[in-house]
């Protein structure tokens, strides 16, 4: 896996997981509330606060959704038309400087996902990275427009086939090498059944197929299982929705994390990162004493005098095993040698107390 910088933070295999709080529509159309959520997510351990810049007529077709008849998926619970929900959830462009300043004050990164080409240009002076949502993975113009800004790109890959992912990654990498490829499932119903469909092992496929990019997860499931699993499989960027209250109005509230659950997620991930440790197998620093107290060495099963030629029944394997003691796997090497000193019952055997083995003529 490569390493890249998201703002001031380095991201990659050797660095802590980078957490993105997607505030999305949870600002409720109120700038002060949006700034409050920035402060809360920063305090809870987020590395970045991410927003979404869309304008309803530029992202959805009212006629198209009306012709669908019934609203589908998570939209089936919406009490308003799709167009109206997007209108109410949209983020005024004039908020951008204030949101950027609030993030700077809080010491975290500000960025956004643009959902029309003009939004890319509007955001460019204010952001150090971009997000492209899963729904735009088949829109080459957006992929190229964002990539051409030569800033890191987070690409979500929900509801897509591997061929579509390959095509999108190819479009971006031709222009911009700084890519975070994020496994994602775009069912936003917060149903427990969704755990069966997140398919975290796709991250292994991505790592093999695209070794030059950083892996990530854009997640909408409850709890921390998917996040911890993704980090264990190599993801180093995690995006989750963020709010202060799951019960309020808004399409993203039910599956958003709160400050307490966000902090729990970050803390458990940091523990996991420590636990993953090295791929090399060795006696760990904190278990060097247990090598002595838990292992066995060869000890005298009875009082033995100097000059005794050792037989197998004169020795037994018992704890502890002081450094320098003869290990049980060397029993056959010790048998047949003479003791150079008395060995009381229970005393451990050392090579220095044995005569050299006699070589047969």
TIDOBA-206548 format. One record per residue (C-alpha): x, y, z. Coordinates in steps of 0.25 Angstrom, whole numbers, m for minus. Layout:
BEGIN
(tise (X, Y, Z))
...
//
This chain:
BEGIN
(tise (0, 0, 0))
(tise (5, 14, m3))
(tise (5, 26, 6))
(tise (m1, 39, 3))
(tise (m5, 52, 11))
(tise (m19, 56, 14))
(tise (m17, 70, 18))
(tise (m6, 70, 29))
(tise (m8, 55, 32))
(tise (0, 44, 26))
(tise (m9, 32, 22))
(tise (m4, 18, 19))
(tise (0, 4, 25))
(tise (9, 10, 36))
(tise (0, 21, 40))
(tise (m12, 22, 49))
(tise (m26, 20, 42))
(tise (m32, 34, 37))
(tise (m46, 36, 41))
(tise (m55, 45, 33))
(tise (m68, 50, 39))
(tise (m79, 51, 28))
(tise (m88, 62, 34))
(tise (m96, 61, 21))
(tise (m110, 67, 22))
(tise (m110, 66, 38))
(tise (m107, 81, 38))
(tise (m122, 83, 36))
(tise (m121, 96, 28))
(tise (m114, 103, 40))
(tise (m100, 108, 39))
(tise (m98, 109, 54))
(tise (m103, 95, 55))
(tise (m93, 91, 44))
(tise (m81, 97, 52))
(tise (m86, 91, 65))
(tise (m85, 77, 58))
(tise (m71, 81, 54))
(tise (m67, 84, 68))
(tise (m73, 71, 73))
(tise (m67, 62, 63))
(tise (m53, 68, 65))
(tise (m55, 66, 80))
(tise (m59, 51, 78))
(tise (m47, 48, 70))
(tise (m50, 51, 55))
(tise (m38, 55, 46))
(tise (m47, 62, 36))
(tise (m61, 67, 35))
(tise (m67, 65, 21))
(tise (m79, 71, 15))
(tise (m87, 69, 2))
(tise (m89, 80, m8))
(tise (m101, 77, m17))
(tise (m112, 85, m23))
(tise (m125, 78, m25))
(tise (m128, 81, m39))
(tise (m113, 77, m43))
(tise (m114, 64, m36))
(tise (m128, 58, m38))
(tise (m139, 58, m49))
(tise (m152, 61, m43))
(tise (m159, 55, m55))
(tise (m150, 43, m54))
(tise (m153, 40, m39))
(tise (m168, 43, m42))
(tise (m168, 33, m53))
(tise (m162, 22, m44))
(tise (m175, 22, m36))
(tise (m172, 17, m22))
(tise (m160, 22, m15))
(tise (m149, 11, m14))
(tise (m139, 6, m4))
(tise (m136, 16, 8))
(tise (m144, 26, 1))
(tise (m157, 18, 3))
(tise (m157, 24, 17))
(tise (m157, 38, 12))
(tise (m170, 46, 14))
(tise (m166, 56, 4))
(tise (m163, 56, m11))
(tise (m148, 52, m14))
(tise (m146, 66, m20))
(tise (m152, 73, m8))
(tise (m143, 65, 1))
(tise (m130, 68, m7))
(tise (m135, 83, m7))
(tise (m136, 83, 8))
(tise (m123, 76, 10))
(tise (m114, 84, 1))
(tise (m103, 92, 7))
(tise (m102, 107, 3))
(tise (m89, 110, m4))
(tise (m87, 122, 3))
(tise (m85, 114, 16))
(tise (m72, 108, 10))
(tise (m62, 119, 16))
(tise (m69, 118, 30))
(tise (m68, 103, 30))
(tise (m54, 103, 26))
(tise (m50, 113, 37))
(tise (m58, 105, 48))
(tise (m50, 92, 44))
(tise (m37, 100, 44))
(tise (m40, 105, 58))
(tise (m43, 91, 63))
(tise (m30, 85, 56))
(tise (m37, 76, 46))
(tise (m38, 76, 31))
(tise (m50, 82, 24))
(tise (m54, 75, 10))
(tise (m67, 72, 3))
(tise (m72, 63, m8))
(tise (m77, 71, m20))
(tise (m89, 66, m28))
(tise (m88, 75, m40))
(tise (m76, 80, m48))
(tise (m78, 94, m44))
(tise (m77, 90, m29))
(tise (m63, 84, m32))
(tise (m58, 98, m36))
(tise (m65, 105, m25))
(tise (m59, 96, m14))
(tise (m45, 95, m20))
(tise (m39, 107, m13))
(tise (m44, 102, 1))
(tise (m41, 87, 1))
(tise (m28, 79, 1))
(tise (m36, 66, m3))
(tise (m49, 62, m10))
(tise (m59, 51, m9))
(tise (m66, 45, m20))
(tise (m79, 38, m16))
(tise (m83, 24, m21))
(tise (m94, 29, m29))
(tise (m84, 36, m38))
(tise (m74, 25, m41))
(tise (m80, 23, m55))
(tise (m79, 38, m58))
(tise (m65, 40, m65))
(tise (m66, 55, m66))
(tise (m67, 56, m51))
(tise (m56, 46, m49))
(tise (m47, 54, m58))
(tise (m51, 68, m53))
(tise (m48, 64, m39))
(tise (m35, 56, m42))
(tise (m30, 68, m50))
(tise (m30, 77, m37))
(tise (m17, 68, m34))
(tise (m22, 67, m19))
(tise (m25, 53, m12))
(tise (m38, 47, m17))
(tise (m46, 38, m8))
(tise (m55, 29, m17))
(tise (m66, 21, m11))
(tise (m70, 8, m19))
(tise (m84, 5, m14))
(tise (m94, m2, m23))
(tise (m84, m5, m34))
(tise (m78, m16, m41))
(tise (m63, m19, m42))
(tise (m62, m15, m56))
(tise (m68, m1, m53))
(tise (m58, 0, m41))
(tise (m47, m3, m51))
(tise (m51, 7, m61))
(tise (m53, 18, m51))
(tise (m40, 15, m44))
(tise (m33, 16, m58))
(tise (m39, 29, m61))
(tise (m34, 35, m48))
(tise (m20, 29, m48))
(tise (m18, 34, m62))
(tise (m18, 48, m57))
(tise (m16, 47, m42))
(tise (m8, 36, m34))
(tise (m13, 40, m20))
(tise (m26, 31, m18))
(tise (m33, 25, m7))
(tise (m42, 14, m12))
(tise (m53, 11, m2))
(tise (m62, m1, m1))
(tise (m76, 3, 2))
(tise (m90, m2, 2))
(tise (m101, 8, m1))
(tise (m113, 2, 6))
(tise (m116, 13, 16))
(tise (m127, 6, 23))
(tise (m118, 3, 36))
(tise (m124, m11, 36))
(tise (m116, m22, 42))
(tise (m117, m30, 30))
(tise (m108, m20, 23))
(tise (m96, m27, 30))
(tise (m98, m39, 20))
(tise (m95, m29, 9))
(tise (m84, m21, 13))
(tise (m73, m31, 7))
(tise (m61, m26, 14))
(tise (m52, m36, 7))
(tise (m54, m28, m5))
(tise (m43, m19, 1))
(tise (m33, m31, m1))
(tise (m37, m31, m16))
(tise (m35, m16, m17))
(tise (m21, m18, m10))
(tise (m17, m28, m20))
(tise (m23, m21, m32))
(tise (m19, m7, m29))
(tise (m6, m8, m20))
(tise (m3, 7, m22))
(tise (m15, 12, m15))
(tise (m19, 14, m1))
(tise (m31, 5, 4))
(tise (m43, 11, 11))
(tise (m57, 8, 16))
(tise (m69, 17, 14))
(tise (m79, 10, 24))
(tise (m94, 12, 28))
(tise (m95, 0, 37))
(tise (m98, 1, 52))
(tise (m87, m1, 63))
(tise (m72, m4, 60))
(tise (m71, m18, 54))
(tise (m69, m14, 40))
(tise (m59, m3, 43))
(tise (m51, m12, 52))
(tise (m51, m23, 41))
(tise (m48, m13, 30))
(tise (m36, m8, 38))
(tise (m31, m22, 40))
(tise (m32, m24, 25))
(tise (m24, m12, 22))
(tise (m33, 0, 21))
(tise (m27, 13, 26))
(tise (m38, 23, 23))
(tise (m52, 21, 30))
(tise (m64, 30, 27))
(tise (m76, 29, 35))
(tise (m88, 39, 36))
(tise (m88, 48, 48))
(tise (m99, 55, 56))
(tise (m102, 58, 71))
(tise (m116, 52, 71))
(tise (m121, 40, 63))
(tise (m136, 43, 66))
(tise (m137, 57, 58))
(tise (m142, 60, 44))
(tise (m133, 57, 32))
(tise (m130, 45, 23))
(tise (m116, 42, 29))
(tise (m120, 42, 44))
(tise (m124, 28, 46))
(tise (m110, 22, 42))
(tise (m101, 33, 47))
(tise (m92, 32, 59))
(tise (m92, 41, 71))
(tise (m81, 47, 79))
(tise (m80, 36, 89))
(tise (m81, 24, 78))
(tise (m71, 32, 70))
(tise (m61, 33, 81))
(tise (m63, 18, 84))
(tise (m60, 14, 70))
(tise (m47, 22, 70))
(tise (m43, 16, 83))
(tise (m46, 2, 79))
(tise (m39, 4, 66))
(tise (m26, 10, 72))
(tise (m26, m3, 81))
(tise (m27, m11, 69))
(tise (m16, m4, 62))
(tise (m7, m7, 74))
(tise (m12, m21, 74))
(tise (m9, m24, 59))
(tise (6, m20, 62))
(tise (17, m27, 54))
(tise (16, m39, 43))
(tise (29, m45, 49))
(tise (27, m55, 60))
(tise (36, m53, 72))
(tise (36, m53, 87))
(tise (29, m40, 90))
(tise (35, m30, 100))
(tise (25, m31, 110))
(tise (25, m47, 110))
(tise (40, m49, 112))
(tise (38, m52, 127))
(tise (28, m63, 123))
(tise (38, m70, 115))
(tise (45, m73, 128))
(tise (32, m76, 137))
(tise (24, m84, 126))
(tise (34, m92, 119))
(tise (41, m105, 124))
(tise (55, m109, 124))
(tise (62, m122, 128))
(tise (64, m124, 143))
(tise (70, m135, 152))
(tise (59, m145, 155))
(tise (68, m149, 167))
(tise (81, m145, 174))
(tise (92, m147, 164))
(tise (107, m148, 167))
(tise (118, m142, 158))
(tise (123, m153, 148))
(tise (109, m159, 146))
(tise (106, m163, 132))
(tise (92, m157, 129))
(tise (81, m166, 126))
(tise (67, m162, 121))
(tise (60, m166, 134))
(tise (69, m157, 142))
(tise (64, m144, 136))
(tise (50, m138, 136))
(tise (44, m126, 129))
(tise (39, m116, 139))
(tise (36, m101, 140))
(tise (43, m91, 141))
(tise (53, m90, 130))
(tise (64, m80, 134))
(tise (73, m75, 122))
(tise (84, m85, 119))
(tise (76, m97, 124))
(tise (76, m109, 115))
(tise (62, m110, 107))
(tise (54, m123, 107))
(tise (56, m123, 91))
(tise (71, m126, 94))
(tise (69, m138, 103))
(tise (75, m147, 94))
(tise (88, m138, 93))
(tise (89, m138, 108))
(tise (87, m153, 110))
(tise (100, m161, 111))
(tise (109, m149, 116))
(tise (116, m148, 129))
(tise (112, m138, 139))
(tise (124, m129, 143))
(tise (117, m125, 156))
(tise (107, m130, 166))
(tise (93, m127, 162))
(tise (83, m128, 173))
(tise (68, m132, 171))
(tise (60, m121, 164))
(tise (72, m113, 160))
(tise (73, m110, 145))
(tise (83, m115, 136))
(tise (93, m106, 128))
(tise (102, m109, 116))
(tise (114, m104, 124))
(tise (112, m115, 134))
(tise (113, m126, 124))
(tise (125, m133, 118))
(tise (127, m133, 103))
(tise (120, m144, 96))
(tise (130, m156, 94))
(tise (132, m159, 79))
(tise (131, m173, 75))
(tise (144, m180, 70))
//
